[in-house]
Amino acid sequence: MRKRRSGMRIMAQLIGLVRPLLHVMAAAILLGVLGYLCAIFLTVLAGAGLLHVSGLLPGIGPWKNISLAMIFVCLGVMAVLRGVLHYGEQACNHYIAFKLLALIRHKVFAALRKLCPAKLDGRDKGNLISVITSDIELLEVFYAHTISPVAIAVITAGIMEVFFFHYHALAGAFALAGYIAVGVIVPLWNSSRGSDKGMEFRTEFGELNSFVLDSLRGVDETIQYGYGRERAKQMDERSRRLDSKQKEMKGLEGTQRGVTNILILVFSFGMLFLTSWLTLKGEMNFQGALLCTILMMGSFGPVAALSSLSNNLMQTLASGERVLAILEEEPVIQEVQDMPGQKFGSVECEHLGFAYEEEHILKDYSISIPQGSSIGIYGKSGSGKSTLLKLLMRFYDPDKGDIQMEGRSLSSINTADLRNMESYVTQETCLFHDSIANNIAVARPGASREEITEAAKKASLHDFIMSLPNGYATPVGELGDTLSGGERQRIGIARAFLHDAPLLLLDEPTSNLDSLNEGIILKSLRESCKDKTVVLVSHRESTLAAAQKIYHMKSGRIS
């Protein structure tokens, strides 16, 4: 199990992504600091106005030449500036957030593509969807409402300390203790209490996504067997567990807010008592005592915002951990690039051994696939037929032995070149929520309608498509659920014809077809693939009639 990284390490890695936008982040911090200073000094100027009215302000310190009218003008200007500066800060922060979310999504999709298919086989798809959608979206909180507030709080508190120390060292030290208590100690305390809660919540949320996704896919079977009530009960239990986690986090949030508010009151009134005592001792005048108290009460905004970050930060850091884990995960198969080109030729599988974890599939397996030949592989389910095709596609590398093309190992051939030389038809054709034409065109982006039509004809699919109201523009529905298994399978075969690669790998290509359509497909294979190398895998002897030579596979061995 991967060891969880610390919150500081997660934040450091997420902040590292901001480098291209440092100038925008600097602008956000500057605007934020100026905005908070305007808000703080609004109260200071209001206090100065009271002193002016009472006759205590004129002739004292830096306020000696300030009139009441000037104070009111400054109040109006600062009130307007506060709004403008806050808007500018938020605009910069959200610009950074949305730019970086787009960048992170791009990185995550690139990482998932490299991990496919070996690392994603059997992976919880609902949890992956949760990472791609809600987890990445939650990082907006970090980039828009976390990074700059931390810097703003530190800078603003530093500026306030200059004012406090100007009046008295004890006032400065007391204010510093208040800022550290509210902005550092409370967030660290709250995070230590709930560091695991955020990850538990995000994981539970992803598992609920998976459960809902499975329930929607299996709704027909659920209705048929009367399993709906049990399924609803399970969903209710999962929802209650998720709700319980959320209540725990809300409880932590409530405690944190209560403690923060108490500390703000304690330090605000503490400053009042401290400055009053210093005034009585003659170490501070009345003006200083009043202004220091006002400054203390009005300057907790930035550090209080910092304190409340710990509430959302628990989930945000958990989301960051899940996203970073995908970005850092090493693929089983490393893609090959920048190697010399390779022309297609005969393929030799030599003494192959392969296992999925502890389950051994192939044992000392050898087979020769001459260029231009048509090879059939017959065997029962679980004998290793499909695994062989995945090894030929280099979705996996063999644990033992090697696969060579014209004497060159597949692991030394550019991955893009290898995939261009191969067309692979799987047992279960995956269809996208798009038109039939676009689903066929997956095999060759940019293919013309004529090329798509020709591929469909070879797959005995054209007449069926033309019988539909919208022809090739007909949508196939989510996961192709508007089509039969045979129709989906023929779209997969049409893709292989459109890809037009020299090596055609067919995994049970007619398992969902009736005998008439099977015959049509096999005839098309014989006629259209005369100049191609074909590896045809099936447990049906009738399908293997198109092969020139048939191998029988039993327990991962050829006979």
Salt bridges, closest charged atoms under 4 A:
GLU89 OE1 - HIS86 ND1 3.68
ASP135 OD1 - ARG202 NE 2.91
ASP135 OD2 - ARG322 NE 2.54
GLU137 OE1 - ARG105 NH2 2.71
GLU140 OE2 - HIS94 NE2 3.19
GLU140 OE2 - HIS145 NE2 3.65
ASP196 OD1 - ARG4 NH1 3.20
GLU200 OE1 - LYS245 NZ 3.07
GLU204 OE2 - ARG241 NE 3.08
ASP236 OD2 - ARG240 NE 2.81
ASP243 OD2 - LYS247 NZ 3.43
GLU248 OE1 - LYS197 NZ 2.75
GLU253 OE1 - LYS250 NZ 3.79
GLU253 OE2 - ARG257 NH2 2.79
GLU283 OE1 - HIS168 NE2 2.73
GLU283 OE2 - LYS281 NZ 3.32
GLU321 OE1 - ARG5 NE 2.67
GLU328 OE1 - ARG2 NH1 3.78
GLU328 OE2 - ARG5 NH1 2.91
GLU329 OE2 - LYS119 NZ 3.38
GLU329 OE2 - ARG123 NH2 2.84
GLU335 OE2 - ARG113 NH1 3.04
ASP364 OD1 - HIS351 ND1 2.83
ASP397 OD1 - ARG394 NE 2.91
GLU451 OE2 - ARG444 NH1 2.92
ASP500 OD1 - LYS532 NZ 2.59
GLU508 OE2 - HIS539 ND1 2.84
GLU518 OE1 - ARG540 NH2 3.39
